[in-house]
């Protein structure tokens, strides 16, 4: 294990520990509702909200199998990559759309923390990417290839993404967006961004959001590196690739969210009283399908479509 991997490992354990602190003393939730049968989901349409039910309320091994099952049933060619280390195990799934020499990676992790239905973290993001799979091929810029990466074990210090970075060729990747908490809110956030001299990929992402009529610091936010909370893009950033988190949050909570994520110790104390949305359900039994907002998932999907078109 490298020193960097050890750091990711510790960060994953720290994140789990903070989640336990944040949830300490809260009233126990009612038992989770049973998951929707897979065949029923297949018949229920391919909108992002409907597809988020593919994973919601399932244990991680079933969530993993559900992604593979859906891709197989839809006839989508994909690559499987199983891994097992002392930190954990799982299987990543990769779908390439297009054949260009410039590769953009869109990530959604399919695992959740124990005892959480994992709707906003992270079934919503998986539903969004599954929804986009067959749509973007119609208008994909000819030199571009979009790689959809569904990772395992993100909750274990981005383990699935780290294993992908170790095993796979990364040449040609111009940028990475990792979808996290994409089911509640009305303002997009691109995070872990540099304070100065943004890479061309980040400039393109911001430009695409501008073309949608979204105003910076209102319709979307560029947020610097967050101290504790993270996602799979950090495994790629550690390899020198422009890589950022992609999230949607309520604009009305923007100031409270900045205080929460940039001051994790004080936030843990404040959280005993109130946590800003969407962290009020983050890593809890309350992270259920009923909390997801259809307009939020559609907004993220629309934004990603614009980002892809702008990279051509």
N, C-alpha and C positions, 0 to 999 in steps of 0.2 A: 504494500500500500504506500502510495506517495504521500508526502506531507500535505499536498493539496487535497487529496482524497480524504485524508484523516480530518482535515478541516471541514469538508462537506459532511462527513460522518458525524462529527460533533455538532455541526449546525442543525442537522436533522434531529438529533436527540434533544438539542436545546429547544427547537421549535415545538417538539412534542411536549416537553416539560412546560413551556410557556402556555401551551394550550390547556394543560391540566390545571395550571394556576388560574388562568382566566375563567375556567369552568368550575372551580372549587366553590362550594357553597350554593350553587344554583339549584333550583328545584329540579328533581328528576323529571325527565320528559316521559310522555306516554310511550308505550312500546311502539316500535316502528311498524308501519303498515307493511303487509307483504308486498314484494315486488310484482309488477305487472308481468304476466306471462310473455315470453319472447314472441311467440306467434301473433299475439294480440298487438304488440308494438309494430311488427312488420306490416300489419294490416292498417295501422293507425296513421299512415302518412309519413312523409320524410321531412317535415318541418323541424327546425332545431329543438323546439320545446318538446314535441312528441318523441324525438330521438333521445332526449335526455333521460327518458324513462327506461331506456335500455339498461342503464347502470344503477339508477337510484334504488337504494335500500337493499342492494345485494352485497354479500361479502366479497372481498377482493378477488378470490379465485374465480368466483362466478362473474364478476365484472370483466375480468380478463377474457374469460371464455365467451362472454356475450359480444364483445367487440369482434372477435374472430368469427363468431357465428353470423353476425350481421354482414360482415364483409363477404363471407362465403355465400350467404343467401342472396346477396345483391349481385353476385358474380364479379366482384371487384378484385383484380389481381393484387396480392399483397405479399410482403416478405415478413417472416416471423424470425425473431431472434431471442432465444431463451438464454437466461443467465442465472447463475447461482454463486453467491459469495458468502462470506461469514456474516455480512450485513443483512442479506436477504436474497430473495429470488423473485423471478417474474419473467414476463415475456413482452417484448416490444413488437409493435406492428407498424410497418412502413408501407405507404402507398405513394407512388410517383405518378403525377399527372403532367403530361407534356414530356418533351425530349430535348429541351434546350440545354445549353452548356452553363447557364446561370441558374443556380438552385436557391430557392427560398424555402426554408423549413418552417412549417407551422406545427406546433406541438400542443397536445392535450394529454395530460396523464389520466389514466383510467382507474387508479387506486384511490382509496379514501382512508381516513383514520378509522380505527375500530370504534364501533358503536355509533357511528354517524351514517345517516343515509347517503351523504356525499352528493347532494343535488347541485348546489352551487360550487362545491369543491369536490369533484370537478366534472360531474356528469353533464352539466350545461355546456362546457367547453367541448367535450367529446361529441355531444349532439350537434353543435355548430359545425365542427369539422366534417362530420359524416354528412351533414346537409349540403356542405359545399363541394364535396368530392366530385359529384357528377355534373355540377353546374359550371364550375370554372373552366372545364375543358372546352366549352363552346366558344369562349372568347379569350383563351389564353394567349398572351404574346408569344410569337414563334420562338424566340430565343430563351424563353423562360421555362423552367421546370419547377413545379411546386411539390414539395415532399411533405406529406402528411405523416406525422410521427405520433403514434399513440404509445405512451411510455408507461411502464410499470414502476412501482416503488418510488414515486416522487416524494412521498411522505417520509422516506428513509434517506434524506439528504440527497435527493435527485439521483438515486442509485441507477435507475433505468437509463436516464440520459447520460450519466457518466460512463456506463458500460457501452452505450452506443458510440460515444465519442472515442472510446478506446479502440473499438473494434472496426469501425467503418471509415471509409475514405471521406475526408471532409473537403477535398479540393473542389472548387466550383461553388461552394456555399457562400452566397453574398450576404445573407442575413437570416436571423432566426427570430420568430415571435412565439412566445410560450403563453398559451391562453390559461388564465387562472381567474376564478371568481367572475364568470362572464354571464351571470343570470339575474343580477339585480342592479338597477340603476339606469341613469340616462346620460352620464358623461364618461367618455372613454379615457383611459389612462395608459400611457406607455411609460414603463418605469425601469429603473436601473440605467437611466440615460446619462451620458457625460455632460458636464457643465459647460464645456467649450469644445469647439472643433468637432461637431457631430459628424460621424461617418456618412457617406453618401446614402447608405441604406436607411438610416434614421431620417435623413432629410427627405427621402422619397416617401417614407411612411407619413411624416407630418404633412408633406405636400398633398398626399392623397386625402388626408382628413380635411385639409383646407378646401379641397375641391368639392367636398360634400356640403360645404357651407358651415362647417363647424368652426367656431372661434376658439383659438387657443386660450386656455384657462377658463373656458366656459363649456364648450362642447367637447373639448379634449384637453388633457393635461400631459405635459412631459415632466416626469418626476425623476429625481436623482436616485442614487443607490440607496436602497432601504436597508437598515442595519441588520434586522433579524429575519424577517419574512423574505422568502425567495421562491424560485421555481426552476424548472428544468433548463431554462435558457442559460443559467449560470454555468452549467457544464460546458456549453459551447463558448461562452464568453471567456472562460478560463483557457480555452484553446486559441484565443485571439480572433474569434469571429464576432462581428457585431450582432448582439443578441439581447433581447429585451422582453420584459413581461408585458402582457396585453390584457387589460382588465376593464370592466365597466363598474362604475360606482354612482351613487346618487350625488348629483351636483350640490344639493343642499347640505350634504355631509362632508364636502371636500375639505374644509378647514379642520374639522374634527378628525378626519381620517389622516391628514398630514401629521397632526399632533400624535395620533395613536401609533402610526407606523415608524415615526422618527424618534419617539421617546418610549421604547418598549418597557422600561422599568416603571416609569410613572404611569404608563398606560395600564400595566397589570394592576396597579392600585386603583386607578379610576374605573377599571372594568368591573370592580366589585359592585359598582353602582350602575354604570351604563357603558356599553360598547357601541361605537357608531356602526350603522349599517354599511357593509354587509358582514362586519365582524361580530355582530350580535349572534349570528348562527354558526360562525366559522368553527369547524372542528367540534360541533356539538350534535346531539340527537335532534336538534331543531332544524338542521340543514336539510329540509325536506322539499319535495317537489312543489308543494303548495306555496312556498316562498318565492319561487321563480316567477319572473315577469316576462311574458312573451315579447313585449316590445324591446326589452333589453337584449335578449338573444338575437332578435332580428336586426337590431342596430349593430351588434358586433359582426354578424354575418355580412351585412351590407358594407360595413367599414373594411372588412378583410377583402371583399370583392374589389373595392376601390383601390386598396393597397396593391393587390396583385396586378390590376390593370395599369396602375401607375408605374410599376416596375418594368414595364415593357419598353 
